[in-house]
């Protein structure tokens, strides 16, 4: 009888077994949740069937015997998790086989991808690309006819056959994205229902959010107080007019918008005003800010928390618990259920192409949202085509609106690049209308000095002497090695900013910089490019190592930001080291070619279209890893290569990096709790602020030297506080590879 089959079991603190969660109860609850989630994109029947079939493989006598034989009741306190080691009994593949048997090859196969991978991750269809035994084709063949699943489970499933797909799939990423969204609904529903049984108190951590209408009331009150207390300066007047234009544009129908405003124009609050009021107008669920640098995340999240409340905003920029290393870590994975999400470009876009259950879990909460791409010019060129295609699909299929917000607007509209057609995006309109040029002229506050010889180089010691002559100066270089070398030549008290400093350390350093600037104290800063986009610091003088036009102009945005001076000074110099190879070098070369004739105004916003068009043309491939081909279903067997695509689309190659928790400031107490409690969701959110990414050879050297300890599976912690400097961050041997354009 099916009533005897068990989905999950757990031990109580006293060592006794709790009442088990029966299989049919879990299947029905997961089915209901998955249907609710997928109804947001007209796929409720598919979510319902997927939720019911996912654990159907536990409706077998062999599964029940397996639980009893392994522990007397259940093989461990998280009996639902398929293992990575040991002799464990599979169940997911049986549900996938059953789906194809009950629903037929077409419907069943669409569901089988989700069901077979609901713990192990979305699979490749075949092993043609090296997926090995994880490929679904081989698994379906191996287990076909072997599933002796309870008849009541089968009868219930037979009543749930989906009617038809919600729309006719177009070529490209359409079908694969829909399957991944359906998979997200299943995974989140499964984990939430499992969590409700395993740890009912954790449900409290996923509730209590305000409606967007309530947040709007808080926002309007905040703006009224801000304008009441703000100086009646020309810049504040311009910022107010920009925000009001954004609020007026919120009434537009959904689509893709650009917000082109120079640095210092108040894009953060203006874009938030649009997003909030647009979401309410169209009955959407949340706002998602996608930002390239954690330094901006910290700053913007702090602004949003001040405006709408700390408990309404989730910062998500770390993958510390997303490696599926333990059942506890998987249940703690982020699902983006808050009304305001602030995340990184890496986290957002790699998740949209991910295969792992923990990374895909949150994706269905992107549906019915407003996505603000802050500093959108930093999207990775090598993956630009699949990223833009996916953004367009989110708008066309999933009730999403997108705001492309930047001072250096990239050329994302469709166009012809040489002999290649650039598909691009269907831009609805610019939120500033025809006023973009006038806004740039009205907010012009600096003079940019280019080097007399675009190819000449300056040595660090020469540059250091020049920087010492300034009381307040910011110098931005292109790598963390350059940052440390130049910082070492500067006077004591010079501040340092790089990605080897944890988020909390960077936030405190930026706060110190702001205080010193406000008090007119001596403050000299050497930084990598993490400070140049969106961080609202205001120096009278800024130096920038030669780079792409977008980087130079973003650096200029840290100079005379508030217009207190008649004109600030931005000095562009050629550093003594070569630009990193790849797109960063191409961007710098593109800029040199633009300025070679000396006729161009560096501050003319119209140059950005030319710069980005030339840069995209110079790129060897806007889909370097053939992601679109991998995710386009084959005609004969609907074969999709989810796992291979996920492994190839890397904004930062996480196979070459490891995350380390450092001992800095208030992390000690949190690390003690981690050791005692394990990776609970609230705790891992807090620990994101004490995370640093390092390269594998640095990680291996630290392990060999006993400088790291594995506090929990896959979670590494610095052994001694002495290996973290309060001036420059984590002490590691330097490397020459610097993908610091994006920071997890």
DAZIRA-V690967 format. One record per residue. N is the residue number from 1. RES is the residue in three letters. SS is DSSP state (@ for helix, = for strand, . for the rest). PHI is phi in degrees with one decimal (NA if undefined). Layout:
# DAZIRA-V690967
n	res	ss	phi
N	RES	SS	PHI
N	RES	SS	PHI
This chain:
# DAZIRA-V690967
n	res	ss	phi
1	UNK	.	NA
2	UNK	@	-65.7
3	UNK	@	-64.3
4	UNK	@	-86.9
5	UNK	.	-79.3
6	UNK	=	-116.9
7	UNK	=	-89.8
8	UNK	=	-142.7
9	UNK	.	-135.6
10	UNK	.	-152.8
11	UNK	=	-96.4
12	UNK	.	-83.9
13	UNK	.	-60.4
14	UNK	.	-83.5
15	UNK	.	92.7
16	UNK	.	-84.6
17	UNK	=	-83.3
18	UNK	.	-76.8
19	UNK	.	-60.7
20	UNK	.	-70.6
21	UNK	=	-88.6
22	UNK	=	-71.6
23	UNK	@	-59.8
24	UNK	@	-62.0
25	UNK	@	-63.1
26	UNK	@	-67.0
27	UNK	@	-63.4
28	UNK	@	-67.2
29	UNK	@	-66.4
30	UNK	@	-63.7
31	UNK	@	-61.1
32	UNK	@	-65.3
33	UNK	@	-63.9
34	UNK	@	-63.8
35	UNK	@	-65.5
36	UNK	@	-63.5
37	UNK	@	-62.8
38	UNK	@	-78.0
39	UNK	@	-64.2
40	UNK	@	-67.0
41	UNK	@	-127.6
42	UNK	.	57.4
43	UNK	.	-132.0
44	UNK	@	-59.2
45	UNK	@	-62.0
46	UNK	@	-69.8
47	UNK	@	-63.6
48	UNK	@	-64.1
49	UNK	@	-64.8
50	UNK	@	-63.5
51	UNK	@	-63.5
52	UNK	@	-75.9
53	UNK	@	-81.9
54	UNK	.	-60.5
55	UNK	.	-110.3
56	UNK	@	-57.9
57	UNK	@	-65.7
58	UNK	@	-84.0
59	UNK	.	-86.7
60	UNK	.	-133.4
61	UNK	@	-61.5
62	UNK	@	-62.3
63	UNK	@	-65.4
64	UNK	@	-63.5
65	UNK	@	-62.8
66	UNK	@	-60.2
67	UNK	@	-61.1
68	UNK	@	-66.6
69	UNK	@	-67.4
70	UNK	@	-84.6
71	UNK	@	-148.8
72	UNK	.	91.1
73	UNK	.	-154.7
74	UNK	.	-151.8
75	UNK	.	-70.9
76	UNK	.	-164.9
77	UNK	.	-74.6
78	UNK	.	-125.3
79	UNK	.	-68.6
80	UNK	.	-82.0
81	UNK	.	-88.3
82	UNK	.	-71.5
83	UNK	.	-89.9
84	UNK	.	-102.1
85	UNK	.	-146.8
86	UNK	.	81.5
87	UNK	.	-90.7
88	UNK	.	-107.6
89	UNK	.	-87.8
90	UNK	.	-72.1
91	UNK	.	-139.4
92	UNK	@	-62.2
93	UNK	@	-64.0
94	UNK	@	-65.4
95	UNK	@	-65.8
96	UNK	@	-66.3
97	UNK	@	-61.0
98	UNK	@	-63.5
99	UNK	@	-60.5
100	UNK	@	-66.8
101	UNK	@	-69.1
102	UNK	@	-78.8
103	UNK	@	-102.0
104	UNK	.	91.7
105	UNK	@	-65.6
106	UNK	@	-73.4
107	UNK	@	-62.8
108	UNK	@	-61.7
109	UNK	@	-70.0
110	UNK	@	-58.2
111	UNK	@	-75.1
112	UNK	@	-62.0
113	UNK	@	-55.6
114	UNK	@	-68.2
115	UNK	@	-68.1
116	UNK	@	-64.3
117	UNK	.	-107.0
118	UNK	.	-69.5
119	UNK	.	-117.0
120	UNK	.	-79.3
121	UNK	.	107.5
122	UNK	.	-58.0
123	UNK	.	-91.9
124	UNK	=	-77.1
125	UNK	.	-69.1
126	UNK	.	-129.6
127	UNK	.	-93.2
128	UNK	.	-61.0
129	UNK	.	-106.5
130	UNK	.	95.4
131	UNK	.	-72.7
132	UNK	@	69.5
133	UNK	@	-69.9
134	UNK	@	-76.0
135	UNK	.	-67.0
136	UNK	@	-71.2
137	UNK	@	-56.1
138	UNK	@	-67.1
139	UNK	@	-68.6
140	UNK	@	-60.8
141	UNK	@	-66.8
142	UNK	@	-68.4
143	UNK	@	-103.9
144	UNK	.	-62.0
145	UNK	.	82.8
146	UNK	.	-99.4
147	UNK	.	-89.8
148	UNK	.	-101.3
149	UNK	.	-87.6
150	UNK	.	-51.0
151	UNK	@	-64.3
152	UNK	@	-66.5
153	UNK	@	-61.6
154	UNK	@	-65.5
155	UNK	@	-61.7
156	UNK	@	-63.4
157	UNK	@	-65.3
158	UNK	@	-61.4
159	UNK	.	-81.2
160	UNK	.	-111.1
161	UNK	.	-60.6
162	UNK	.	-62.4
163	UNK	.	-71.0
164	UNK	.	-158.4
165	UNK	.	-64.9
166	UNK	.	-69.1
167	UNK	.	-157.3
168	UNK	.	-81.0
169	UNK	.	-65.1
170	UNK	.	-90.6
171	UNK	.	-64.6
172	UNK	.	99.7
173	UNK	.	-88.5
174	UNK	@	-56.2
175	UNK	@	-65.3
176	UNK	@	-64.2
177	UNK	@	-66.7
178	UNK	@	-63.3
179	UNK	@	-62.0
180	UNK	@	-65.4
181	UNK	@	-65.1
182	UNK	@	-62.9
183	UNK	@	-59.6
184	UNK	@	-59.5
185	UNK	@	-60.0
186	UNK	@	-63.9
187	UNK	@	-61.5
188	UNK	@	-64.9
189	UNK	@	-62.1
190	UNK	@	-61.8
191	UNK	@	-66.8
192	UNK	@	-66.9
193	UNK	@	-68.8
194	UNK	@	-64.0
195	UNK	@	-61.9
196	UNK	@	-61.5
197	UNK	@	-82.8
198	UNK	@	-68.5
199	UNK	.	-148.2
200	UNK	@	-56.5
201	UNK	@	-67.0
202	UNK	@	-66.7
203	UNK	@	-62.2
204	UNK	@	-65.7
205	UNK	@	-77.1
206	UNK	@	-118.3
207	UNK	.	-148.5
208	UNK	.	86.7
209	UNK	.	-84.7
210	UNK	.	-82.4
211	UNK	.	-76.3
212	UNK	@	-63.8
213	UNK	@	-62.9
214	UNK	@	-66.5
215	UNK	@	-65.8
216	UNK	@	-61.0
217	UNK	@	-62.1
218	UNK	@	-62.4
219	UNK	@	-63.1
220	UNK	@	-61.7
221	UNK	@	-64.2
222	UNK	@	-61.8
223	UNK	@	-64.3
224	UNK	@	-61.0
225	UNK	@	-69.3
226	UNK	@	-63.2
227	UNK	@	-68.9
228	UNK	@	-67.9
229	UNK	@	-95.2
230	UNK	.	-73.8
231	UNK	.	-63.7
232	UNK	.	-85.7
233	UNK	.	-89.5
234	UNK	@	-62.9
235	UNK	@	-65.0
236	UNK	@	-64.1
237	UNK	@	-65.9
238	UNK	@	-65.8
239	UNK	@	-59.6
240	UNK	@	-62.6
241	UNK	@	-67.2
242	UNK	@	-63.4
243	UNK	@	-61.7
244	UNK	@	-66.4
245	UNK	@	-63.9
246	UNK	@	-65.3
247	UNK	@	-63.3
248	UNK	@	-65.5
249	UNK	@	-70.8
250	UNK	.	-63.9
251	UNK	.	-76.4
252	UNK	.	-61.9
253	UNK	.	-64.3
254	UNK	.	-66.0
255	UNK	.	165.4
256	UNK	=	-107.4
257	UNK	=	-120.5
258	UNK	=	-109.4
259	UNK	=	-127.7
260	UNK	=	-107.4
261	UNK	.	-138.8
262	UNK	.	-63.2
263	UNK	.	-55.0
264	UNK	.	90.9
265	UNK	.	-88.4
266	UNK	.	81.2
267	UNK	@	-62.8
268	UNK	@	-60.8
269	UNK	@	-71.2
270	UNK	@	-66.7
271	UNK	@	-66.4
272	UNK	@	-66.0
273	UNK	@	-59.9
274	UNK	@	-60.6
275	UNK	@	-59.7
276	UNK	@	-65.0
277	UNK	@	-73.7
278	UNK	@	-67.1
279	UNK	@	-62.3
280	UNK	@	-66.6
281	UNK	@	-56.5
282	UNK	.	-107.9
283	UNK	.	56.1
284	UNK	.	-89.0
285	UNK	.	-101.1
286	UNK	=	-161.5
287	UNK	=	-117.8
288	UNK	=	-122.2
289	UNK	=	-94.1
290	UNK	=	-113.0
291	UNK	=	-131.3
292	UNK	.	-71.0
293	UNK	.	-115.5
294	UNK	@	-64.0
295	UNK	@	-62.3
296	UNK	@	-77.0
297	UNK	@	-56.4
298	UNK	@	-59.1
299	UNK	@	-69.6
300	UNK	@	-67.9
301	UNK	@	-61.4
302	UNK	@	-63.3
303	UNK	@	-63.4
304	UNK	@	-64.2
305	UNK	@	-65.2
306	UNK	@	-64.4
307	UNK	@	-75.6
308	UNK	@	-117.0
309	UNK	.	114.3
310	UNK	@	-56.5
311	UNK	@	-82.4
312	UNK	@	-103.2
313	UNK	=	-124.9
314	UNK	=	-109.6
315	UNK	=	-92.5
316	UNK	=	-135.6
317	UNK	.	-135.1
318	UNK	.	-125.0
319	UNK	.	-109.6
320	UNK	.	-58.4
321	UNK	.	-113.4
322	UNK	.	-112.5
323	UNK	.	-102.1
324	UNK	.	54.5
325	UNK	.	-78.8
326	UNK	.	-139.6
327	UNK	@	-58.4
328	UNK	@	-61.0
329	UNK	@	-64.4
330	UNK	@	-68.0
331	UNK	@	-69.1
332	UNK	.	-83.2
333	UNK	.	-59.5
334	UNK	.	-72.5
335	UNK	.	-124.0
336	UNK	.	54.1
337	UNK	.	-97.4
338	UNK	.	-84.5
339	UNK	.	-72.3
340	UNK	=	-128.2
341	UNK	=	-115.9
342	UNK	=	-121.7
343	UNK	=	-139.8
344	UNK	=	-90.7
345	UNK	@	-56.1
346	UNK	@	-60.9
347	UNK	@	-60.8
348	UNK	@	-68.4
349	UNK	@	-78.2
350	UNK	@	-65.6
351	UNK	@	-66.3
352	UNK	@	-65.8
353	UNK	.	-118.2
354	UNK	.	-77.4
355	UNK	.	-115.4
356	UNK	.	-68.0
357	UNK	@	-61.8
358	UNK	@	-66.9
359	UNK	@	-81.3
360	UNK	@	-82.7
361	UNK	.	-50.2
362	UNK	.	-82.3
363	UNK	@	-62.7
364	UNK	@	-65.4
365	UNK	@	-82.1
366	UNK	@	-76.4
367	UNK	.	-58.3
368	UNK	.	58.3
369	UNK	=	-136.2
370	UNK	=	-107.1
371	UNK	=	-102.1
372	UNK	=	-106.0
373	UNK	=	-89.2
374	UNK	=	-84.5
375	UNK	.	52.1
376	UNK	@	-66.3
377	UNK	@	-64.3
378	UNK	@	-92.5
379	UNK	.	-60.0
380	UNK	.	-69.0
381	UNK	@	-63.3
382	UNK	@	-64.7
383	UNK	@	-120.2
384	UNK	@	-65.4
385	UNK	@	-64.3
386	UNK	@	-63.4
387	UNK	@	-66.4
388	UNK	@	-67.7
389	UNK	@	-61.3
390	UNK	@	-68.5
391	UNK	@	-59.1
392	UNK	@	-65.1
393	UNK	@	-64.9
394	UNK	@	-60.3
395	UNK	@	-72.3
396	UNK	@	-73.1
397	UNK	@	-113.5
398	UNK	.	-123.6
399	UNK	.	55.1
400	UNK	.	-106.8
401	UNK	=	-112.2
402	UNK	=	-125.5
403	UNK	=	-116.0
404	UNK	=	-95.4
405	UNK	=	-111.5
406	UNK	=	-169.5
407	UNK	.	-83.5
408	UNK	.	-121.7
409	UNK	.	-65.3
410	UNK	.	-72.4
411	UNK	.	-89.8
412	UNK	.	-93.9
413	UNK	=	-69.8
414	UNK	.	-63.2
415	UNK	=	-167.1
416	UNK	=	-99.5
417	UNK	=	-109.5
418	UNK	.	63.6
419	UNK	.	-94.8
420	UNK	=	-109.2
421	UNK	=	-86.0
422	UNK	=	-97.4
423	UNK	.	-65.2
424	UNK	.	64.1
425	UNK	=	-122.1
426	UNK	.	-89.7
427	UNK	=	-77.2
428	UNK	=	-74.0
429	UNK	=	-171.7
430	UNK	=	-84.5
431	UNK	.	-66.7
432	UNK	.	-89.2
433	UNK	@	60.4
434	UNK	@	-89.5
435	UNK	@	-92.4
436	UNK	@	-57.2
437	UNK	@	-59.3
438	UNK	@	-64.7
439	UNK	@	-63.9
440	UNK	@	-63.8
441	UNK	@	-65.6
442	UNK	@	-68.9
443	UNK	.	-103.7
444	UNK	.	-69.8
445	UNK	.	-135.4
446	UNK	=	-137.4
447	UNK	=	-117.9
448	UNK	=	-97.4
449	UNK	=	-104.5
450	UNK	.	-84.8
451	UNK	.	-63.8
452	UNK	.	-58.8
453	UNK	.	-113.6
454	UNK	.	-65.7
455	UNK	.	-108.4
456	UNK	.	-74.8
457	UNK	.	-117.6
458	UNK	.	-118.0
459	UNK	.	-80.0
460	UNK	@	-61.9
461	UNK	@	-66.2
462	UNK	@	-64.6
463	UNK	@	-66.7
464	UNK	@	-59.9
465	UNK	@	-62.3
466	UNK	@	-68.3
467	UNK	@	-66.4
468	UNK	@	-62.8
469	UNK	.	-73.1
470	UNK	.	-100.6
471	UNK	.	-74.0
472	UNK	=	-131.5
473	UNK	=	-153.0
474	UNK	=	-118.1
475	UNK	=	-122.2
476	UNK	=	-110.1
477	UNK	.	-117.7
478	UNK	.	-99.6
479	UNK	.	-151.9
480	UNK	@	-71.2
481	UNK	@	-65.1
482	UNK	@	-60.4
483	UNK	@	-60.8
484	UNK	@	-70.8
485	UNK	@	-64.2
486	UNK	@	-70.4
487	UNK	@	-60.6
488	UNK	@	-65.4
489	UNK	.	-91.6
490	UNK	.	-92.1
491	UNK	.	-63.5
492	UNK	.	-57.1
493	UNK	.	99.2
494	UNK	.	-65.5
495	UNK	=	-91.7
496	UNK	=	-128.0
497	UNK	=	-136.4
498	UNK	.	-159.4
499	UNK	.	-75.0
500	UNK	.	-82.0
501	UNK	.	-97.6
502	UNK	.	-68.7
503	UNK	@	-57.4
504	UNK	@	-63.1
505	UNK	@	-64.2
506	UNK	@	-63.6
507	UNK	@	-60.3
508	UNK	@	-66.8
509	UNK	@	-66.3
510	UNK	@	-62.9
511	UNK	@	-62.8
512	UNK	@	-62.9
513	UNK	@	-58.9
514	UNK	@	-61.7
515	UNK	@	-64.2
516	UNK	@	-65.1
517	UNK	@	-62.8
518	UNK	@	-64.7
519	UNK	.	-89.5
520	UNK	.	59.4
521	UNK	.	-85.2
522	UNK	.	-66.1
523	UNK	=	-151.0
524	UNK	=	-117.0
525	UNK	=	-131.3
526	UNK	=	-111.0
527	UNK	=	-140.3
528	UNK	.	-80.3
529	UNK	@	-70.1
530	UNK	@	-61.6
531	UNK	@	-91.2
532	UNK	.	-87.1
533	UNK	.	-116.8
534	UNK	.	91.0
535	UNK	.	-79.9
536	UNK	.	-87.7
537	UNK	.	-106.2
538	UNK	.	-135.9
539	UNK	=	-99.8
540	UNK	.	-73.7
541	UNK	=	-135.2
542	UNK	=	-130.7
543	UNK	=	-105.7
544	UNK	=	-135.8
545	UNK	=	-61.1
546	UNK	.	-55.1
547	UNK	.	-155.5
548	UNK	.	-63.1
549	UNK	@	-55.7
550	UNK	@	-61.7
551	UNK	@	-66.4
552	UNK	@	-62.4
553	UNK	@	-70.4
554	UNK	@	-67.6
555	UNK	@	-62.8
556	UNK	@	-61.3
557	UNK	.	-70.2
558	UNK	.	-92.8
559	UNK	=	-111.2
560	UNK	.	48.2
561	UNK	.	-58.6
562	UNK	.	-91.6
563	UNK	.	68.6
564	UNK	.	-74.1
565	UNK	.	-97.5
566	UNK	.	-62.4
567	UNK	.	-160.1
568	UNK	=	-86.5
569	UNK	=	-122.9
570	UNK	=	-117.2
571	UNK	=	-107.1
572	UNK	=	-99.2
573	UNK	=	-132.6
574	UNK	.	-94.5
575	UNK	.	-74.6
576	UNK	.	-75.3
577	UNK	.	-115.1
578	UNK	.	-69.7
579	UNK	.	-63.1
580	UNK	.	-57.4
581	UNK	.	-66.0
582	UNK	.	98.3
583	UNK	@	-66.9
584	UNK	@	-64.2
585	UNK	@	-68.9
586	UNK	@	-63.5
587	UNK	@	-64.0
588	UNK	@	-66.1
589	UNK	@	-64.8
590	UNK	@	-61.7
591	UNK	@	-65.7
592	UNK	@	-60.0
593	UNK	@	-67.0
594	UNK	@	-67.0
595	UNK	@	-92.2
596	UNK	.	-59.9
597	UNK	.	-82.2
598	UNK	.	64.4
599	UNK	.	-99.4
600	UNK	.	-92.1
601	UNK	.	-86.0
602	UNK	.	-58.0
603	UNK	.	-96.6
604	UNK	.	-76.5
605	UNK	.	-64.4
606	UNK	.	-69.9
607	UNK	@	-67.7
608	UNK	@	-63.3
609	UNK	@	-60.4
610	UNK	@	-64.2
611	UNK	@	-59.6
612	UNK	@	-70.7
613	UNK	@	-61.6
614	UNK	@	-63.2
615	UNK	@	-65.3
616	UNK	@	-65.3
617	UNK	@	-67.0
618	UNK	@	-74.0
619	UNK	.	-62.5
620	UNK	.	-64.9
621	UNK	.	-162.9
622	UNK	.	-85.2
623	UNK	.	-139.2
624	UNK	.	-56.0
625	UNK	.	-100.3
626	UNK	.	55.9
627	UNK	@	-62.3
628	UNK	@	-62.3
629	UNK	@	-63.5
630	UNK	@	-63.5
631	UNK	@	-101.3
632	UNK	.	-90.0
633	UNK	.	-60.5
634	UNK	.	-70.9
635	UNK	.	-68.3
636	UNK	.	-79.3
637	UNK	.	-131.2
638	UNK	.	53.3
639	UNK	.	-81.3
640	UNK	.	-129.4
641	UNK	=	-113.3
642	UNK	@	-61.7
643	UNK	@	-68.6
644	UNK	@	-65.3
645	UNK	@	-61.1
646	UNK	@	-62.9
647	UNK	@	-71.8
648	UNK	@	-92.8
649	UNK	.	-85.4
650	UNK	.	-129.4
651	UNK	.	-71.0
652	UNK	.	-122.4
653	UNK	.	-70.6
654	UNK	@	-72.6
655	UNK	@	-73.3
656	UNK	@	-101.8
657	UNK	=	-133.3
658	UNK	=	-134.2
659	UNK	=	-94.4
660	UNK	=	-130.6
661	UNK	=	-88.7
662	UNK	.	-104.1
663	UNK	.	-99.8
664	UNK	.	-146.2
665	UNK	.	54.7
666	UNK	.	-85.6
667	UNK	@	-73.4
668	UNK	@	-58.6
669	UNK	@	-65.1
670	UNK	@	-66.2
671	UNK	@	-66.0
672	UNK	@	-63.1
673	UNK	@	-66.4
674	UNK	@	-61.6
675	UNK	@	-63.4
676	UNK	@	-83.1
677	UNK	@	-100.3
678	UNK	.	86.0
679	UNK	.	-79.1
680	UNK	.	-75.1
681	UNK	@	-59.5
682	UNK	@	-62.5
683	UNK	@	-71.6
684	UNK	@	-67.7
685	UNK	@	-60.5
686	UNK	@	-68.6
687	UNK	@	-72.7
688	UNK	@	-53.8
689	UNK	@	-74.5
690	UNK	@	-121.4
691	UNK	=	-106.5
692	UNK	=	-132.0
693	UNK	=	-97.2
694	UNK	=	-131.7
695	UNK	=	-77.1
696	UNK	@	-57.8
697	UNK	@	-67.9
698	UNK	@	-69.1
699	UNK	@	-60.9
700	UNK	@	-63.0
701	UNK	@	-65.8
702	UNK	@	-69.7
703	UNK	@	-63.5
704	UNK	@	-61.6
705	UNK	.	-86.2
706	UNK	.	72.3
707	UNK	.	-91.0
708	UNK	=	-128.3
709	UNK	=	-128.8
710	UNK	=	-90.6
711	UNK	=	-71.5
712	UNK	=	-141.7
713	UNK	.	-51.4
714	UNK	.	81.4
715	UNK	=	-114.9
716	UNK	=	-106.7
717	UNK	=	-128.0
718	UNK	=	-61.0
719	UNK	.	-69.4
720	UNK	.	-128.8
721	UNK	@	-63.7
722	UNK	@	-67.0
723	UNK	@	-86.5
724	UNK	=	-126.9
725	UNK	=	-89.6
726	UNK	.	-72.8
727	UNK	.	-100.2
728	UNK	.	-123.2
729	UNK	=	93.2
730	UNK	=	-65.0
731	UNK	.	-91.3
732	UNK	.	-133.0
733	UNK	.	-70.2
734	UNK	.	-73.6
735	UNK	.	-128.9
736	UNK	.	-91.6
737	UNK	.	-91.7
738	UNK	.	-128.9
739	UNK	.	-84.3
740	UNK	.	-87.4
741	UNK	.	-63.3
742	UNK	.	-130.1
743	UNK	.	-129.2
744	UNK	.	-68.6
